[in-house]
């Protein structure tokens, strides 16, 4: 969008928050860059230039605005509605792959050369993977500086910086303030001007971190939190005091997230075993709640259908409840085949108790991480209280995930993954499509065989047979996963039987 200058100027002049994260405005006369909704008086159009990413602004020598804090914008919805190389790379960068594995590791996961990945990202985003990862590290550092009392040295390494000097230089370059001045500005308390302590040799935590997760309005929290609470696996997830809480399996350890809906943000409370997992935990919580979606664009298209229009107008801004662990969701989808939601939760809870990794939760009732495919690889199939054919489906999926023959992650190609899932025994269209929609994030995944969708279609006067309903839903593309959320909302009866 940044190349459409006229449209960008209109968005900046109207302070339109819908475009926050889509592009960034760099002001030539001041040397700062802003989000489109910056509250200051808009600069003259001739003094504006537009970039597709904060990293591109930083590479061009602009510093972040202290008023609108452009690094706190919601992420671009482009990366969640596309499955091409750039979108998959951006999802992996957000998940911290460049910090952990470098650019060669990123390229290997994507199946391209490092040079090709660099060229594609620069062409579309104006910055390569290292610059994009650096911008994310700067954002994480600012968050820790402003919201914790951690020593600057611990913050530097928790944010992913390789040295104290790089941390200090990057913060000064991006925010035009030293780390100490940034903390003083946020808290009003003087802070040490430099970070000189050595990196901690063991992970440390200083209590939970509380932060805000921004989103594009409107957001209807009912389907998000209602669905997550209804399907919560005991010990792994819970609804407590108005918050959805769950355990997280993270690259450097485990964590617990508590997510609470607020009118203009999601309150997020994270307790982490290792602070280096902070950016990954934030990224996964955002994906779980689909916070980078563009609800105005989605609802406008669905509203064009006279059958869906009343549903959209009644409760706009529905999101697709997703997951923090793609493999976990796939395993739970198989457990949910042909049984009630309560039975699926019971099956999952038994696996968690027998094979999950215990965790401590002083603030609630969470007890385990959901077991990994590797931990489940040695289970006795006869211990699964389910029909023999479904045992075979489950153990085959476990083996494929554990052996690496099947990979489900933020970098997955949606169509390729769906094809590979359908090739497994016991996998029908419903199971493959619900994994595509909820785990992999395909915004166009559709469930024409789902009983709730078919009941809603019949109630609304839409075709109820899968083939006819699929043909009718062509007008909803590429947002059919969101149409499913609106259709589910019309069905007042719980789904007691889930197809394969």
QUIMO-V634561 format. One record per residue. N is the residue number from 1. RES is the residue in one small letter. PHI is phi in whole degrees, -180 to 180 (none if undefined). BURIAL is + if it has 24 or more other C-alpha atoms within 12 Angstrom, else -. Layout:
BEGIN
N|RES|PHI|BURIAL, N|RES|PHI|BURIAL
END
This chain:
BEGIN
1|x|none|+, 2|x|-63|+, 3|x|-82|-, 4|x|-90|-, 5|x|-60|-, 6|x|-61|-, 7|x|-67|-, 8|x|-64|+, 9|x|-61|+, 10|x|-62|-, 11|x|-65|+, 12|x|-69|+, 13|x|-66|+, 14|x|-96|-, 15|x|52|+, 16|x|-82|+, 17|x|-69|+, 18|x|-62|+, 19|x|-97|+, 20|x|-60|+, 21|x|94|+, 22|x|-72|+, 23|x|-155|+, 24|x|-129|+, 25|x|-102|+, 26|x|-101|+, 27|x|-102|+, 28|x|-65|-, 29|x|-78|-, 30|x|-110|-, 31|x|75|+, 32|x|-115|+, 33|x|-125|+, 34|x|-134|+, 35|x|-83|+, 36|x|-58|+, 37|x|-91|+, 38|x|-51|+, 39|x|-74|-, 40|x|-73|-, 41|x|-62|-, 42|x|-61|+, 43|x|-71|+, 44|x|-65|-, 45|x|-54|-, 46|x|-68|-, 47|x|-96|-, 48|x|-100|+, 49|x|-138|+, 50|x|-123|+, 51|x|-129|+, 52|x|-83|+, 53|x|-153|+, 54|x|-64|+, 55|x|-62|+, 56|x|-65|+, 57|x|-62|+, 58|x|-65|+, 59|x|-66|+, 60|x|-83|+, 61|x|95|-, 62|x|-93|+, 63|x|-110|+, 64|x|-72|+, 65|x|-66|+, 66|x|-81|+, 67|x|-87|-, 68|x|-94|+, 69|x|48|+, 70|x|-62|+, 71|x|-72|+, 72|x|-97|+, 73|x|-65|+, 74|x|-59|+, 75|x|-67|+, 76|x|-65|+, 77|x|-66|+, 78|x|-56|+, 79|x|-75|+, 80|x|-97|+, 81|x|-113|+, 82|x|-124|+, 83|x|-125|+, 84|x|-83|+, 85|x|-59|+, 86|x|-64|+, 87|x|-64|+, 88|x|-65|+, 89|x|-63|+, 90|x|-66|+, 91|x|-67|+, 92|x|-71|+, 93|x|-62|+, 94|x|-62|+, 95|x|-86|+, 96|x|82|+, 97|x|-66|+, 98|x|-64|+, 99|x|-64|+, 100|x|-88|+, 101|x|-122|-, 102|x|76|-, 103|x|-64|+, 104|x|-59|-, 105|x|-66|-, 106|x|-61|+, 107|x|-64|+, 108|x|-63|-, 109|x|-65|+, 110|x|-85|+, 111|x|80|-, 112|x|-127|-, 113|x|-77|-, 114|x|-59|+, 115|x|-64|-, 116|x|-67|-, 117|x|-63|+, 118|x|-59|+, 119|x|-65|-, 120|x|-66|+, 121|x|-67|+, 122|x|-65|+, 123|x|-65|-, 124|x|-98|+, 125|x|-114|+, 126|x|73|+, 127|x|-156|+, 128|x|-87|+, 129|x|-63|+, 130|x|-66|+, 131|x|-67|+, 132|x|-65|+, 133|x|-67|+, 134|x|-63|+, 135|x|-62|+, 136|x|-68|+, 137|x|-63|+, 138|x|-62|+, 139|x|-65|+, 140|x|-64|+, 141|x|-61|+, 142|x|-60|+, 143|x|-61|+, 144|x|-69|+, 145|x|-62|+, 146|x|-85|+, 147|x|-116|+, 148|x|-132|+, 149|x|-104|+, 150|x|-62|+, 151|x|-59|+, 152|x|-61|+, 153|x|-64|+, 154|x|-65|+, 155|x|-63|+, 156|x|-57|+, 157|x|-79|+, 158|x|-65|+, 159|x|-78|+, 160|x|103|+, 161|x|-78|+, 162|x|-81|-, 163|x|-151|-, 164|x|-64|+, 165|x|-61|-, 166|x|-63|+, 167|x|-59|+, 168|x|-61|+, 169|x|-65|-, 170|x|-67|+, 171|x|-62|+, 172|x|-64|+, 173|x|-69|+, 174|x|-79|+, 175|x|-110|+, 176|x|57|+, 177|x|-144|+, 178|x|-74|+, 179|x|-56|+, 180|x|-64|+, 181|x|-67|+, 182|x|-64|+, 183|x|-69|+, 184|x|-61|-, 185|x|-63|-, 186|x|-79|-, 187|x|-108|-, 188|x|81|-, 189|x|-109|-, 190|x|-60|-, 191|x|-136|+, 192|x|-59|-, 193|x|-75|-, 194|x|-133|+, 195|x|-109|+, 196|x|-126|-, 197|x|-70|-, 198|x|-70|-, 199|x|-66|+, 200|x|-65|-, 201|x|-84|-, 202|x|-129|-, 203|x|-61|-, 204|x|-128|+, 205|x|-127|+, 206|x|-124|-, 207|x|88|-, 208|x|-78|+, 209|x|-100|+, 210|x|-112|+, 211|x|-148|+, 212|x|-110|+, 213|x|-104|+, 214|x|-77|+, 215|x|-150|+, 216|x|-87|+, 217|x|-77|+, 218|x|-84|+, 219|x|-133|+, 220|x|-100|+, 221|x|-78|+, 222|x|-61|+, 223|x|-70|+, 224|x|-64|+, 225|x|-76|+, 226|x|-63|+, 227|x|-67|+, 228|x|-63|+, 229|x|-70|+, 230|x|-67|+, 231|x|-99|+, 232|x|-61|+, 233|x|-87|+, 234|x|-55|+, 235|x|93|+, 236|x|-103|+, 237|x|-136|+, 238|x|-161|+, 239|x|-108|+, 240|x|-142|-, 241|x|53|-, 242|x|79|-, 243|x|-128|+, 244|x|-88|+, 245|x|-123|+, 246|x|-156|+, 247|x|-85|+, 248|x|-128|+, 249|x|-93|+, 250|x|-123|+, 251|x|-57|+, 252|x|-106|-, 253|x|171|+, 254|x|-125|+, 255|x|-153|+, 256|x|-131|+, 257|x|-114|+, 258|x|-121|+, 259|x|-118|+, 260|x|-127|+, 261|x|-72|+, 262|x|-125|-, 263|x|-58|-, 264|x|-123|-, 265|x|-167|+, 266|x|-106|+, 267|x|-75|+, 268|x|-123|+, 269|x|-118|+, 270|x|-117|+, 271|x|-116|+, 272|x|-119|+, 273|x|-73|+, 274|x|-143|+, 275|x|-65|+, 276|x|-64|+, 277|x|-85|+, 278|x|-58|+, 279|x|-62|+, 280|x|-68|+, 281|x|-62|+, 282|x|-63|+, 283|x|-59|+, 284|x|-72|+, 285|x|-66|+, 286|x|-65|+, 287|x|-65|+, 288|x|-55|+, 289|x|-98|+, 290|x|56|+, 291|x|-78|+, 292|x|-93|+, 293|x|-67|+, 294|x|-108|+, 295|x|-66|+, 296|x|-66|+, 297|x|-64|+, 298|x|-65|+, 299|x|-66|+, 300|x|-61|-, 301|x|-71|+, 302|x|-68|+, 303|x|-67|+, 304|x|-66|-, 305|x|-87|-, 306|x|-61|-, 307|x|-76|+, 308|x|-84|+, 309|x|-53|-, 310|x|-63|-, 311|x|-68|+, 312|x|-68|+, 313|x|-65|-, 314|x|-70|-, 315|x|-149|+, 316|x|-69|+, 317|x|86|+, 318|x|-68|+, 319|x|-112|+, 320|x|-94|+, 321|x|-65|+, 322|x|-116|+, 323|x|-148|+, 324|x|-100|+, 325|x|-150|+, 326|x|-65|+, 327|x|-66|+, 328|x|-58|+, 329|x|-64|+, 330|x|-60|+, 331|x|-64|+, 332|x|-69|+, 333|x|-64|+, 334|x|-68|+, 335|x|-61|+, 336|x|-89|+, 337|x|-68|+, 338|x|61|+, 339|x|-137|+, 340|x|-73|-, 341|x|-60|+, 342|x|-63|+, 343|x|-67|+, 344|x|-62|+, 345|x|-65|+, 346|x|-65|+, 347|x|-58|+, 348|x|-65|+, 349|x|-63|+, 350|x|-64|+, 351|x|-63|+, 352|x|-62|+, 353|x|-63|+, 354|x|-81|+, 355|x|-128|+, 356|x|-75|+, 357|x|-89|+, 358|x|-65|-, 359|x|-136|+, 360|x|-97|-, 361|x|-139|+, 362|x|-63|-, 363|x|-95|-, 364|x|-166|+, 365|x|-112|+, 366|x|-80|+, 367|x|-126|+, 368|x|-145|+, 369|x|-83|+, 370|x|-63|+, 371|x|-62|+, 372|x|-75|+, 373|x|-61|+, 374|x|-63|-, 375|x|-68|+, 376|x|-88|+, 377|x|-65|-, 378|x|-101|-, 379|x|-69|-, 380|x|-81|-, 381|x|-55|-, 382|x|-68|-, 383|x|-80|-, 384|x|-86|+, 385|x|-82|-, 386|x|-154|+, 387|x|-57|-, 388|x|-59|-, 389|x|-64|-, 390|x|-75|+, 391|x|-60|+, 392|x|-62|-, 393|x|-59|+, 394|x|-66|+, 395|x|-69|+, 396|x|-65|+, 397|x|-63|+, 398|x|-58|+, 399|x|-64|+, 400|x|-64|+, 401|x|-69|+, 402|x|-67|+, 403|x|-81|-, 404|x|81|-, 405|x|-70|-, 406|x|-123|+, 407|x|-116|+, 408|x|-123|+, 409|x|-163|+, 410|x|-62|+, 411|x|-94|+, 412|x|-66|+, 413|x|-80|+, 414|x|-60|+, 415|x|-69|+, 416|x|-63|-, 417|x|-64|+, 418|x|-62|+, 419|x|-62|-, 420|x|-70|+, 421|x|-66|+, 422|x|-65|+, 423|x|-80|-, 424|x|-81|+, 425|x|-64|-, 426|x|84|+, 427|x|-100|+, 428|x|-106|+, 429|x|-59|+, 430|x|-61|+, 431|x|-63|+, 432|x|-63|+, 433|x|-76|+, 434|x|-70|+, 435|x|-68|+, 436|x|-60|+, 437|x|-75|+, 438|x|-88|+, 439|x|-92|+, 440|x|-87|+, 441|x|86|+, 442|x|-70|+, 443|x|-72|+, 444|x|-109|+, 445|x|-64|+, 446|x|-135|+, 447|x|-124|+, 448|x|-68|+, 449|x|-93|+, 450|x|-65|+, 451|x|-66|+, 452|x|-65|+, 453|x|-65|+, 454|x|-68|+, 455|x|-64|+, 456|x|-63|+, 457|x|-60|+, 458|x|-64|-, 459|x|-64|-, 460|x|-89|+, 461|x|84|-, 462|x|-88|+, 463|x|-60|-, 464|x|-109|+, 465|x|-78|-, 466|x|-55|+, 467|x|-66|-, 468|x|-68|-, 469|x|-68|+, 470|x|-62|+, 471|x|-65|-, 472|x|-67|+, 473|x|-80|+, 474|x|-58|-, 475|x|-70|-, 476|x|-90|+, 477|x|-66|+, 478|x|-95|-, 479|x|-117|+, 480|x|-66|+, 481|x|-63|+, 482|x|-77|+, 483|x|-61|+, 484|x|-59|+, 485|x|-62|+, 486|x|-70|+, 487|x|-68|+, 488|x|-60|+, 489|x|-67|+, 490|x|-85|+, 491|x|-93|-, 492|x|-83|-, 493|x|-104|-, 494|x|-65|-, 495|x|-79|+, 496|x|-103|-, 497|x|-148|-, 498|x|-107|+, 499|x|-72|+, 500|x|-84|+
END
